[in-house]
């Protein structure tokens, strides 16, 4: 090789260093995406709609509300943040001079990246086969995991990836006590995090919801006391809901249990479907059957069957059966039901509910309105007087 060619060639350590730098940047990007997903998971379970709830099939909220979004008492996004944080630490270590051997820790980084890719494939299959929806931020995280694997592979020494893994594991074996201590501390930290992490995705415990702030005075009437300024004092509470909203279904089931203990509280239902077909504040396709379901509920209410139809419509979020089938199962007069669906009066009622929601400043479903105060997610039983014994 000529001196000119030698001068043009990078030093042997240049390629691994660039690979470690790329891995560090990718890991930090993945960490940011994971933390955003953690926040979106919390918001979805609070009944708030995210910016990436684009349509029925491209919907981060639908994925976040699925039972597959939590693994071992932690949201999947938290596991992603932990994994990317570990990858960032390893990649950063690879950029420092204090390494256990010249190729350290490319092998360990490769194992972490391979685990991330494996998890990404599993989550993609779950999204496709079991959830029926995709999360664009999740897909971004999966792409980052794949690129991280490529960067980790490039960081491996000339002997190859398997040799890098063996060298890193052997280096850890030189100090088994230290490695064991680090592993134990890491597992203990994860266990502590899992035990302390707020499990907001679980349904509220009914006894806690029904716990009264103070005992009712003797002879107190069994009626709700509302804060000043209520727009409908006789109603007790108003709920704005959407039949295709996942958390609305959870809240609906909880509300039935609560009201079975507190029949003195009256809840008025108003429809706020997040569907461009009837709601002027919705600007992108989200819940594409929500308007039709709201009309079906209005027509069931006209025949005195709102309760059973309410249950059936929430249960139909995944089944997607025709509303006439549901109406027949609830014993409605189908001829009257069809006429009601086509009636201008039904549309006026629906638009009235939507206008009321807009006037009340409703931003998410479900939202309860008590005394002009908004409560997202659940009926705030604690603001009412206890029922008389």
DRENVEX-953966 format. One line per 10 residues: number of its first residue (from 1); their letters; for each residue x, y, z of N, C-alpha, C, CB. Coordinates in steps of 0.1 Angstrom, whole numbers. Atoms other than C-alpha are relative to their C-alpha. Glycine has a CB too. Layout:
<atoms>
NUM) A) X/Y/Z/X/Y/Z/X/Y/Z/X/Y/Z | ...
</atoms>
This chain:
<atoms>
1) XXXXXXXXXX) 9/-12/0/0/0/0/9/12/0/-10/0/12 | -8/-12/1/14/34/-9/-3/9/12/-4/8/-13 | 2/-10/-11/19/62/16/-12/8/-1/12/9/2 | 12/-8/2/-9/82/0/-12/-8/4/-1/4/-15 | 12/8/-4/-33/53/4/-1/-2/15/1/-14/-7 | 0/1/-15/-22/48/40/-6/12/6/14/-4/5 | 5/-12/-6/-29/84/47/-14/2/-2/8/12/-6 | 14/-1/2/-63/82/32/-8/-10/8/-3/-2/-15 | 8/11/-8/-73/51/52/-2/5/14/8/-13/-1 | 3/-3/-14/-90/57/85/7/-9/10/-15/0/3
11) XXXXXXXXXX) -6/9/-9/-74/43/116/-9/-12/3/4/7/13 | 9/12/-2/-87/8/125/-11/2/10/9/-11/6 | 10/-3/-10/-107/22/155/-11/9/-5/6/5/12 | 10/-10/4/-126/47/134/-14/-6/-3/5/7/-13 | 13/6/3/-153/24/121/-8/-4/12/2/-12/-9 | 8/3/-12/-163/9/155/-4/13/8/9/-8/10 | 4/-12/-7/-163/44/170/-12/7/-6/12/10/1 | 11/-5/7/-186/57/144/-13/-8/2/3/2/-15 | 11/9/-3/-208/27/149/-6/1/14/4/-15/-2 | 4/-2/-13/-209/32/186/-7/14/1/12/0/10
21) XXXXXXXXXX) 7/-13/0/-218/69/180/-14/-1/-6/9/10/-7 | 13/2/6/-246/59/157/-9/-7/9/1/-8/-13 | 8/7/-9/-258/34/182/-5/8/12/8/-12/6 | 4/-9/-11/-258/60/210/-11/10/-5/12/9/4 | 10/-10/4/-278/85/189/-13/-8/-3/4/6/-13 | 12/8/2/-303/57/179/-6/-3/13/3/-12/-8 | 6/4/-13/-307/46/215/-6/12/7/12/-5/9 | 7/-12/-6/-314/82/226/-13/3/-7/10/12/0 | 12/-3/8/-339/86/198/-11/-10/4/2/-1/-15 | 10/10/-4/-356/53/208/-5/3/14/7/-14/0
31) XXXXXXXXXX) 4/-3/-14/-356/64/245/-10/12/0/12/5/8 | 10/-11/1/-374/97/235/-14/-6/-5/5/11/-10 | 13/6/5/-400/77/215/-7/-8/10/3/-8/-13 | 6/8/-10/-405/53/243/-6/8/11/11/-9/7 | 6/-9/-10/-411/81/268/-12/7/-4/11/10/5 | 12/-5/6/-436/97/245/-11/-10/1/2/5/-14 | 10/11/0/-454/63/243/-4/-2/14/6/-12/-6 | 4/1/-14/-454/61/281/-10/10/3/12/2/10 | 10/-10/-2/-472/94/282/-13/-2/-7/6/14/-4 | 12/2/8/-496/85/255/-8/-12/6/3/-4/-14
41) XXXXXXXXXX) 7/11/-7/-504/52/274/-8/6/12/10/-10/5 | 7/-6/-11/-513/73/304/-12/8/-4/9/9/9 | 11/-8/5/-534/97/284/-12/-8/-5/5/9/-11 | 11/9/6/-553/69/266/-8/-6/11/6/-11/-8 | 8/5/-11/-563/54/299/-7/10/9/9/-9/9 | 7/-11/-6/-574/88/311/-11/5/-9/9/11/4 | 11/-4/9/-598/90/282/4/11/-10/-12/4/7 | -4/-11/9/-578/115/262/5/-6/-14/12/8/6 | -4/4/14/-572/112/224/14/5/-3/-11/4/-10 | -14/-5/4/-536/114/211/1/5/-14/10/-11/3
51) XXXXXXXXXX) -2/-5/13/-522/130/180/1/-11/-10/12/9/-1 | -2/11/9/-515/96/165/-12/-10/0/13/-8/4 | 12/8/2/-551/83/167/-5/5/-13/-10/2/12 | 3/-5/13/-553/88/130/-12/-6/-6/12/-3/-9 | 12/7/5/-579/62/120/-2/-12/8/2/-3/-15 | 3/12/-7/-594/30/131/12/-10/0/-13/-7/-5 | -11/10/1/-564/9/119/13/7/3/0/-5/-14 | -12/-6/-4/-537/35/125/-3/8/13/6/10/-11 | 5/-6/-12/-544/43/161/8/-4/12/-15/-4/2 | -8/3/-12/-520/45/190/-8/-2/13/10/12/3
61) XXXXXXXXXX) 8/1/-12/-548/49/215/-6/-14/1/-12/10/0 | 6/13/1/-564/16/204/10/-11/5/-5/-4/-14 | -10/9/-4/-531/-2/209/3/2/15/13/3/-8 | -3/-3/-14/-525/15/242/-11/-6/10/2/15/3 | 11/5/-8/-559/4/255/-1/-15/0/-13/6/-5 | 1/15/1/-553/-33/245/6/-6/13/7/-5/-13 | -7/7/-12/-544/-58/273/14/-4/-3/-8/-13/3 | -14/3/3/-511/-64/255/9/11/2/0/-5/-15 | -8/-12/-2/-499/-29/263/7/0/13/-8/12/-1 | -7/2/-13/-488/-41/298/6/-14/1/-11/3/11
71) XXXXXXXXXX) -7/12/-2/-463/-68/305/7/0/14/10/-3/-11 | -7/1/-13/-452/-79/340/-2/12/8/14/-4/-2 | 4/-11/-9/-470/-50/357/6/13/-4/3/-3/14 | -5/-12/5/-453/-24/335/-4/2/-14/16/0/1 | 3/-2/15/-464/-8/302/12/-4/-9/-4/15/-2 | -10/4/10/-446/-21/272/10/12/-3/-6/-5/-13 | -8/-12/3/-434/15/266/11/2/11/-8/12/-1 | -10/-1/-11/-416/15/300/11/-10/-2/-7/-2/14 | -10/10/3/-398/-17/291/9/5/-12/-6/-14/-4 | -8/-6/11/-388/0/258/10/11/5/-9/5/-10
81) XXXXXXXXXX) -9/-11/-5/-374/30/277/11/-6/8/-8/9/9 | -11/6/-8/-354/7/300/10/-7/-10/-6/-11/9 | -9/6/10/-340/-12/270/8/10/-8/-8/-8/-10 | -7/-11/7/-331/19/251/10/7/9/-9/10/-7 | -10/-6/-10/-315/34/282/12/-9/2/-7/2/13 | -11/9/-1/-294/3/286/9/0/-12/-5/-15/3 | -7/-1/12/-284/4/250/8/13/-1/-9/-1/-13 | -7/-13/0/-274/41/253/12/-1/9/-10/11/4 | -11/1/-9/-253/33/283/12/-9/-5/-4/-6/14 | -10/8/6/-235/5/265/7/7/-12/-6/-13/-5
91) XXXXXXXXXX) -7/-7/11/-229/26/234/9/11/5/-11/5/-10 | -9/-10/-6/-216/54/255/13/-5/5/-8/8/10 | -11/6/-5/-193/31/272/10/-4/-11/-4/-13/8 | -8/3/12/-180/20/238/8/11/-5/-8/-6/-10 | -7/-12/5/-169/55/231/10/5/10/-10/12/-2 | -10/-4/-10/-148/58/263/13/-8/-1/-6/0/14 | -12/8/0/-112/47/267/0/-11/11/12/9/2 | 1/10/-11/-121/27/299/-9/-12/-3/-4/7/13 | 7/11/4/-132/-5/284/7/-13/5/-2/-1/-16 | -5/12/-6/-128/-41/296/10/-7/-10/-11/-9/4
101) XXXXXXXXXX) -8/5/10/-112/-51/263/-2/9/-13/-2/-15/-3 | 1/-10/12/-106/-34/228/-14/0/-7/10/-4/-10 | 13/0/7/-140/-46/214/-12/3/9/-2/-13/-7 | 11/-2/-10/-160/-39/245/-8/13/-3/5/1/15 | 9/11/-3/-191/-37/247/-9/-4/-12/-9/3/12 | 7/2/12/-201/-44/211/-9/-13/1/9/-1/-12 | 8/13/-1/-213/-80/219/-12/2/8/9/-11/6 | 11/-2/-9/-235/-69/248/-10/9/-7/4/6/13 | 9/-9/7/-249/-41/227/-8/-7/-11/8/12/-7 | 6/8/10/-256/-66/199/-11/-8/6/10/-9/-7
111) XXXXXXXXXX) 11/8/-7/-276/-88/224/-12/8/3/6/-7/12 | 11/-9/-4/-296/-59/236/-8/4/-13/5/13/7 | 7/-3/13/-304/-48/200/-8/-11/-6/10/6/-10 | 7/12/5/-313/-83/190/-13/-3/8/9/-12/0 | 12/2/-9/-337/-86/220/-11/10/-4/4/1/15 | 10/-10/4/-353/-53/209/-7/-3/-13/8/14/-1 | 6/4/13/-358/-65/174/-9/-12/1/11/-4/-10 | 9/11/-2/-373/-98/186/-13/5/7/7/-10/9 | 12/-5/-7/-397/-79/209/-8/8/-11/4/10/11 | 7/-8/10/-405/-56/179/-8/-9/-9/9/9/-8
121) XXXXXXXXXX) 7/10/9/-414/-86/157/-13/-5/7/9/-11/-4 | 11/5/-8/-436/-100/185/-11/10/1/4/-5/14 | 10/-11/-1/-454/-67/190/-7/3/-13/6/13/6 | 6/-2/13/-459/-63/153/-11/-10/-3/10/1/-11 | 10/11/2/-476/-97/151/-12/2/8/7/-13/3 | 12/-2/-9/-498/-89/181/-9/11/-6/5/4/14 | 8/-11/6/-508/-56/165/-8/-4/-12/9/12/-4 | 7/5/12/-517/-73/132/-11/-10/3/10/-5/-9 | 8/12/-2/-533/-105/145/-10/2/11/8/-12/2 | 8/0/-12/-548/-96/179/-7/13/2/8/-4/12
131) XXXXXXXXXX) 5/-13/-2/-553/-59/181/-8/6/-12/11/10/5 | 6/-6/12/-561/-50/145/2/15/-2/-15/-3/0 | -3/-14/2/-545/-16/147/15/1/2/-7/9/11 | -14/-2/0/-511/-1/143/3/14/7/6/1/-14 | -4/-13/-7/-493/26/164/12/5/-7/3/-3/15 | -11/-5/8/-471/48/143/13/3/8/-4/14/-7 | -12/-1/-8/-448/56/172/6/-13/4/-4/8/13 | -5/14/-2/-445/19/180/8/-4/-12/-11/-10/3 | -7/4/12/-435/14/144/13/7/-2/-9/3/-13 | -13/-8/0/-409/42/147/10/-7/9/-3/14/4
141) XXXXXXXXXX) -9/7/-9/-395/24/177/6/-13/-5/-7/-3/14 | -5/13/6/-393/-9/159/10/3/-11/-12/-8/-7 | -10/-4/10/-374/8/130/13/4/7/-6/11/-9 | -12/-4/-7/-350/23/155/7/-13/5/-3/9/11 | -6/13/-5/-344/-12/170/7/-7/-11/-11/-9/6 | -6/7/11/-336/-26/136/13/7/-4/-9/-1/-12 | -12/-7/4/-311/2/128/10/-1/11/-4/15/-2 | -9/2/-11/-296/-2/163/7/-13/-1/-8/1/13 | -7/13/2/-289/-39/155/10/1/-11/-11/-10/-4 | -10/-2/11/-271/-28/123/12/7/5/-7/8/-12
151) XXXXXXXXXX) -12/-7/-5/-250/-3/142/8/-8/10/-6/13/8 | -7/8/-9/-242/-28/169/9/-11/-7/-10/-7/10 | -7/9/9/-232/-53/142/13/6/-5/-9/-6/-11 | -12/-7/6/-209/-27/126/10/3/11/-5/13/-6 | -10/-3/-10/-193/-20/160/8/-12/4/-8/5/12 | -7/12/-4/-182/-56/164/14/0/-7/-8/-13/-4 | -14/1/6/-144/-63/158/0/-9/-12/10/-4/11 | -1/8/12/-132/-80/127/-2/-15/2/14/1/-6 | 2/14/-3/-134/-114/144/-15/-4/-2/4/-4/14 | 14/3/2/-172/-111/140/-9/1/12/-2/-14/-5
161) XXXXXXXXXX) 10/-2/-11/-204/-107/161/0/-11/11/-14/1/-6 | 0/10/-10/-203/-141/178/13/1/9/0/-14/-7 | -12/-1/-8/-167/-136/188/-1/12/10/13/2/-9 | 2/-12/-9/-177/-101/202/-8/-4/12/-6/11/-8 | 9/4/-12/-205/-117/223/8/-8/9/-12/-8/-6 | -8/9/-9/-181/-144/236/10/8/8/6/-11/-8 | -10/-8/-7/-155/-118/244/-6/8/11/8/9/-10 | 7/-8/-10/-179/-96/263/-5/-8/12/-12/8/-6 | 5/9/-11/-194/-125/283/12/-5/8/-8/-11/-6 | -12/4/-7/-159/-137/291/6/11/8/11/-5/-10
171) XXXXXXXXXX) -5/-12/-8/-149/-102/302/-8/1/13/0/13/-8 | 9/0/-12/-179/-103/326/4/-11/9/-15/0/-4 | -4/12/-9/-168/-137/338/13/2/8/1/-12/-9 | -12/-3/-8/-135/-122/349/-3/6/13/9/9/-8 | 3/-6/-13/-153/-104/376/-15/-5/4/0/15/0 | 14/5/-2/-183/-127/385/-7/6/11/1/-15/2 | 7/-6/-12/-190/-111/418/-6/14/-5/9/2/12 | 5/-13/4/-193/-76/402/-12/-2/-10/12/8/-7 | 11/3/10/-214/-90/373/-13/-4/7/4/-10/-10 | 12/5/-7/-237/-108/397/-6/11/8/4/-12/10
181) XXXXXXXXXX) 6/-11/-8/-241/-78/419/-7/10/-9/12/8/7 | 7/-9/9/-250/-56/389/-13/-6/-4/9/3/-12 | 12/7/4/-275/-82/377/-11/0/11/3/-14/-4 | 10/0/-11/-291/-85/411/-6/14/3/7/-5/13 | 5/-14/-2/-293/-47/416/-9/4/-11/12/10/0 | 9/-4/11/-308/-43/381/-14/-7/1/6/-4/-13 | 13/6/-2/-335/-69/388/-7/5/11/3/-15/2 | 7/-6/-12/-342/-54/422/-6/13/-4/10/1/12 | 6/-13/4/-346/-20/406/-12/-1/-8/11/8/-7 | 12/2/8/-370/-33/380/-12/-5/8/3/-10/-11
191) XXXXXXXXXX) 11/5/-9/-390/-52/407/-6/12/8/5/-11/9 | 5/-12/-8/-392/-20/428/-8/9/-9/12/7/6 | 8/-8/10/-403/0/397/-13/-6/-3/8/2/-13 | 13/6/3/-430/-25/389/-9/1/12/3/-15/-4 | 9/0/-12/-443/-25/425/-5/14/3/8/-5/12 | 3/-14/-3/-443/13/427/-8/7/-11/12/8/4 | 5/-7/12/-455/21/392/-16/1/1/4/-7/-13 | 15/-1/-1/-492/34/393/-7/-8/-10/-4/15/0 | 7/9/10/-514/8/377/-14/7/-4/-3/-14/7 | 11/-8/4/-538/34/362/-9/-8/-10/4/13/-6
201) XXXXXXXXXX) 8/8/10/-549/8/336/-10/-9/6/10/-7/-9 | 9/9/-6/-567/-12/361/-13/8/3/6/-6/13 | 13/-6/-3/-604/-5/368/1/5/14/-11/-9/-3 | 1/-5/-14/-610/16/399/-7/-10/9/-7/14/0 | 7/9/-9/-619/-4/429/-13/6/5/9/-4/12 | 13/-6/-3/-656/1/436/-1/5/14/-11/-10/-3 | 1/-5/-14/-653/3/474/7/14/1/6/-10/10 | -7/-13/-1/-628/32/470/-8/11/-6/14/-1/-7 | 9/-10/6/-651/50/446/-12/4/9/-4/-5/-14 | 12/-2/-7/-680/46/469/3/5/14/-8/-12/1
211) XXXXXXXXXX) -3/-4/-14/-662/56/501/-4/15/1/15/-1/2 | 6/-14/-2/-680/87/514/10/8/8/-13/-1/8 | -10/-9/-7/-659/117/526/-5/2/15/1/13/-7 | 5/-2/-14/-681/120/557/-14/-7/1/-2/15/4 | 13/7/-2/-711/102/572/-12/10/-2/-1/-6/15 | 12/-8/2/-745/115/562/-7/3/13/-10/-7/-10 | 8/-3/-12/-764/134/589/-13/-7/1/-2/15/1 | 12/8/-2/-794/117/603/-11/8/-7/-3/-1/15 | 12/-5/7/-825/122/582/4/7/-13/-7/10/9 | -4/-7/13/-805/136/552/-7/-7/-12/16/0/-2
221) XXXXXXXXXX) 6/6/12/-823/131/519/10/-7/-9/-8/11/-8 | -8/8/8/-809/105/496/1/6/-14/-4/-15/-1 | -2/-7/13/-802/130/467/13/6/-1/-11/11/-1 | -13/-6/2/-770/143/453/0/15/3/5/-3/-14 | -2/-14/-2/-757/176/464/11/5/-10/4/4/14 | -9/-4/10/-740/194/435/7/13/3/-7/2/-14 | -7/-13/-2/-714/222/436/-8/11/-7/14/-1/-6 | 7/-12/6/-727/257/428/2/1/-15/4/13/7 | -2/-3/14/-732/266/392/-4/-12/-9/14/3/-3 | 4/12/8/-746/232/380/-10/5/-11/-6/-11/8
231) XXXXXXXXXX) 9/-4/11/-762/236/346/-13/-9/-1/7/-1/-13 | 12/9/0/-786/207/353/-1/-6/14/1/-11/-11 | 0/5/-14/-791/204/391/-8/-13/2/-5/10/9 | 8/12/-2/-817/177/387/7/-13/-6/-14/2/-7 | -7/11/7/-794/155/366/9/-7/9/6/4/-13 | -11/6/-7/-767/149/391/13/0/-7/-4/-15/4 | -12/0/9/-741/143/364/-4/-2/-14/10/-11/5 | 1/2/14/-738/144/327/12/-7/-5/-2/14/-8 | -12/7/5/-715/120/308/0/2/-15/0/-15/4 | -2/0/14/-702/127/273/8/-12/-4/6/14/-5
241) XXXXXXXXXX) -7/13/3/-693/94/256/0/-3/-14/-7/-11/8 | -2/4/14/-684/77/224/0/-16/0/13/6/-7 | 1/15/-1/-693/40/217/12/-7/-6/-12/-4/-7 | -12/7/5/-660/33/199/12/4/8/2/4/-14 | -11/-4/-8/-638/49/226/3/-11/10/-4/13/8 | -3/12/-8/-620/20/244/-2/3/15/14/-4/-2 | 1/-3/-14/-619/38/278/-14/3/4/9/11/4 | 15/-2/-3/-656/48/275/-6/-14/4/-7/6/-12 | 5/13/-3/-663/10/275/3/-4/14/5/-10/-10 | -4/4/-14/-643/5/307/-7/9/10/15/3/1
251) XXXXXXXXXX) 7/-9/-9/-659/36/323/-14/-4/1/2/14/-4 | 14/4/0/-693/24/313/-3/-12/9/-5/-4/-14 | 1/12/-9/-688/-10/331/2/4/14/10/-11/-4 | -2/-5/-14/-675/8/362/-12/8/5/13/8/1 | 12/-8/-4/-704/32/362/-12/-8/3/-3/10/-12 | 11/9/-4/-729/4/362/1/-5/14/-1/-11/-10 | -3/5/-13/-713/-10/393/-3/11/11/14/-6/1 | 2/-12/-9/-712/24/410/-14/3/2/8/12/-5 | 14/-4/-2/-748/32/403/-8/-11/6/-6/4/-14 | 7/11/-8/-759/-2/416/1/2/15/5/-14/-4
261) XXXXXXXXXX) -2/-3/-14/-746/10/449/-6/14/4/14/0/4 | 5/-13/-2/-758/46/445/-12/3/-10/11/10/-1 | 11/-3/9/-792/46/428/-6/14/1/-11/-10/2 | 4/-14/-1/-798/81/441/7/10/-9/2/5/15 | -7/-8/10/-773/95/416/-6/-2/-14/15/-2/1 | 5/2/14/-788/102/382/10/5/-10/-13/8/-2 | -10/-3/10/-765/103/352/-7/2/-13/11/-10/-1 | 6/-3/13/-777/119/319/11/-3/-10/-5/14/-1 | -10/3/11/-760/105/288/-2/9/-12/-2/-15/-5 | 0/-8/12/-750/128/260/11/-6/-10/3/15/3
271) XXXXXXXXXX) -9/6/10/-733/117/228/10/10/-6/-8/-7/-12 | -10/-9/6/-700/131/216/9/-10/-8/9/7/11 | -8/9/8/-688/107/188/11/7/-7/-9/-7/-10 | -12/-6/7/-653/113/176/1/-5/-14/13/-4/8 | 2/5/13/-663/108/141/-3/12/-10/-13/-11/-1 | 1/-12/9/-659/132/112/-14/0/-7/11/-1/-11 | 13/1/7/-693/120/98/-10/9/6/-5/-14/0 | 10/-9/-6/-712/141/123/5/10/10/-10/-9/8 | -6/-9/-10/-688/159/147/9/10/-7/7/-8/10 | -8/-10/8/-675/192/132/14/3/6/-8/13/-1
281) XXXXXXXXXX) -13/-3/-6/-646/194/157/10/-11/-3/-1/2/15 | -9/11/4/-631/161/145/5/2/-14/-7/-14/2 | -6/-4/13/-607/168/116/6/-12/-7/10/11/2 | -6/11/7/-594/133/108/-8/-13/3/15/-2/4 | 8/12/-3/-610/98/106/5/-7/13/1/-10/-12 | -4/7/-12/-610/82/140/-10/-12/3/0/10/12 | 10/10/-3/-641/63/152/-11/0/-11/-6/2/14 | 8/-1/12/-658/56/119/-14/-4/0/7/-7/-11 | 14/4/-2/-690/41/132/-7/6/12/-1/-15/2 | 5/-5/-13/-694/62/163/-13/8/-2/10/9/6
291) XXXXXXXXXX) 12/-7/3/-721/85/147/-12/-9/-2/2/9/-12 | 11/9/2/-742/56/136/-4/-7/13/4/-11/-11 | 3/6/-13/-739/40/170/-8/10/9/13/-5/7 | 7/-10/-9/-750/72/187/-15/2/-5/7/14/-1 | 14/0/5/-781/74/164/-8/-12/5/0/1/-15 | 7/12/-5/-789/38/173/-4/1/15/9/-12/-3 | 3/-1/-14/-787/46/210/-12/10/2/12/5/8 | 11/-9/-1/-810/76/205/-13/-6/-3/2/12/-9 | 13/6/4/-836/55/187/-4/-11/10/2/-6/-14 | 3/10/-11/-833/27/214/-6/8/12/12/-8/4
301) XXXXXXXXXX) 5/-8/-11/-839/54/240/-15/4/-2/8/13/3 | 14/-4/4/-871/65/221/-9/-12/3/0/4/-14 | 9/12/-3/-884/29/227/2/-5/15/2/-11/-10 | -2/3/-14/-873/29/264/10/-12/2/-13/-5/6 | -10/11/-1/-844/5/257/14/5/0/-2/-10/-11 | -13/-5/1/-814/27/261/10/-9/8/1/14/6 | -9/8/-9/-799/6/290/6/-12/-7/-7/-5/12 | -6/11/7/-796/-27/271/7/3/-13/-11/-10/-3 | -7/-4/13/-787/-10/238/14/6/3/-8/9/-8 | -13/-6/-5/-760/10/257/10/-11/2/-2/7/13
311) XXXXXXXXXX) -9/11/-2/-744/-23/268/4/-7/-13/-7/-11/9 | -3/7/12/-747/-39/234/9/8/-9/-14/-3/-8 | -8/-8/9/-732/-10/215/15/0/5/-5/14/0 | -14/0/-5/-701/-9/238/6/-14/-2/0/3/15 | -6/14/3/-697/-47/234/2/-2/-14/-10/-10/6 | -1/2/14/-700/-43/197/13/7/-7/-12/5/-7 | -12/-8/6/-667/-22/193/8/-9/-9/8/6/12 | -9/8/8/-648/-52/180/-8/-9/-9/8/-9/10 | 8/9/9/-677/-74/166/-5/7/-12/-11/-5/8 | 5/-8/11/-690/-46/144/-12/-6/-7/12/2/-11
321) XXXXXXXXXX) 13/5/6/-724/-62/139/-9/12/-4/-7/-10/10 | 9/-11/4/-751/-41/122/-9/4/12/-9/-5/-12 | 8/-5/-12/-771/-19/146/-14/-6/0/-1/15/-1 | 13/6/1/-803/-35/133/0/-14/7/-5/-1/-14 | -1/13/-7/-791/-69/146/0/2/15/13/-7/-5 | 0/-3/-15/-784/-54/180/-14/5/4/10/11/3 | 13/-4/-4/-818/-37/180/-10/-12/1/-5/10/-11 | 8/12/0/-835/-70/172/2/-8/12/2/-9/-13 | -3/8/-12/-817/-87/200/-5/6/13/15/-2/1 | 5/-7/-11/-828/-60/224/-15/1/0/6/13/1
331) XXXXXXXXXX) 14/0/1/-864/-65/214/-7/13/-5/-6/-3/13 | 6/-12/5/-869/-32/196/-9/-3/-11/11/10/-4 | 8/0/12/-896/-26/171/8/5/-12/-13/9/2 | -9/-3/11/-875/-27/139/-5/10/-9/4/-13/-7 | 5/-10/10/-898/-7/117/1/14/6/-15/-4/-3 | -2/-13/-7/-899/21/143/14/4/1/-7/-1/14 | -14/-3/-2/-862/18/148/6/5/-13/8/-13/4 | -5/-5/13/-855/22/110/-5/14/-3/-4/-10/-11 | 5/-13/2/-878/51/108/7/11/9/-15/0/3 | -7/-9/-9/-861/67/138/14/4/-5/1/-6/14
341) XXXXXXXXXX) -14/-2/5/-826/63/123/0/10/-12/6/-13/-5 | 1/-9/11/-838/82/92/-6/13/3/-7/-7/-12 | 8/-12/-4/-857/108/111/9/13/2/-8/-2/12 | -7/-12/-2/-844/144/110/1/4/15/-6/12/-7 | 0/-2/-14/-853/146/147/11/-7/7/-14/-4/6 | -12/7/-6/-827/120/156/13/7/-3/1/-14/-6 | -12/-8/3/-801/140/138/1/13/8/1/3/-15 | 1/-13/-7/-812/172/155/4/-3/15/-14/6/0 | -3/3/-14/-809/154/189/15/-3/1/-8/-13/5 | -14/3/-1/-774/141/181/8/13/-2/4/-9/-12
351) XXXXXXXXXX) -7/-12/1/-762/175/169/-2/9/12/-5/8/-13 | 2/-7/-12/-777/190/200/10/-4/11/-14/-1/5 | -9/5/-10/-756/167/222/15/5/-4/0/-15/0 | -13/-5/4/-725/176/201/2/14/3/3/-4/-15 | -1/-15/-3/-732/213/204/2/3/14/-12/7/-6 | -1/-1/-14/-736/209/241/14/-3/5/-11/-9/7 | -13/3/-4/-703/192/244/10/11/-4/5/-14/-7 | -8/-11/4/-686/219/224/-1/12/9/-2/4/-15 | 3/-12/-9/-702/246/245/6/-3/14/-15/2/2 | -6/3/-13/-690/228/277/15/-2/-1/-7/-13/5
361) XXXXXXXXXX) -14/1/1/-655/226/263/6/-14/2/7/9/11 | -4/14/-1/-653/188/262/11/-3/-10/-12/-10/-2 | -11/3/8/-620/176/248/3/-14/-2/13/7/5 | -3/14/1/-620/139/254/-12/-8/6/12/-4/9 | 10/8/-5/-643/110/262/6/-12/7/-9/-5/-12 | 12/-6/-6/-656/99/286/4/12/9/-7/-11/8 | -1/-11/-10/-660/132/305/-13/1/7/4/13/-8 | 12/-2/-8/-684/136/333/0/15/4/0/-9/13 | 2/-14/-4/-698/171/341/-9/0/12/-6/8/-12 | 8/-1/-13/-709/177/377/2/15/5/6/-10/10
371) XXXXXXXXXX) 0/-13/-5/-718/212/387/9/9/-9/5/1/14 | -8/-8/9/-700/226/356/15/-3/1/-2/15/4 | -14/4/-1/-667/209/366/1/-13/-8/4/-2/15 | -3/12/8/-652/183/342/8/-10/8/7/4/-13 | -7/11/-6/-640/149/354/2/-10/-11/-7/-6/12 | -3/9/11/-622/128/328/1/-15/5/12/4/-8 | -2/14/-3/-625/90/330/-10/-7/8/13/-1/6 | 9/7/-9/-649/82/358/-9/10/7/7/-8/10 | 9/-9/-8/-679/96/377/6/2/14/-14/-7/2 | -6/-3/-13/-665/114/408/-10/-1/11/6/14/0
381) XXXXXXXXX) 11/3/-10/-688/98/434/3/8/13/0/-15/3 | -3/-7/-13/-669/115/462/-5/14/1/15/0/1 | 6/-14/-1/-684/149/453/-14/0/4/2/7/-13 | 14/1/-3/-719/136/461/-1/-3/15/-7/-10/-8 | 3/5/-14/-734/132/496/-2/-15/0/-12/7/5 | 3/15/0/-735/96/507/-15/-3/0/6/-6/13 | 14/4/0/-768/78/502/-4/-2/14/-2/-13/-8 | 5/2/-13/-790/77/532/-1/-15/3/-14/6/2 | 0/14/-3/-788/44/551/-14/-6/-1/5/-3/14
</atoms>
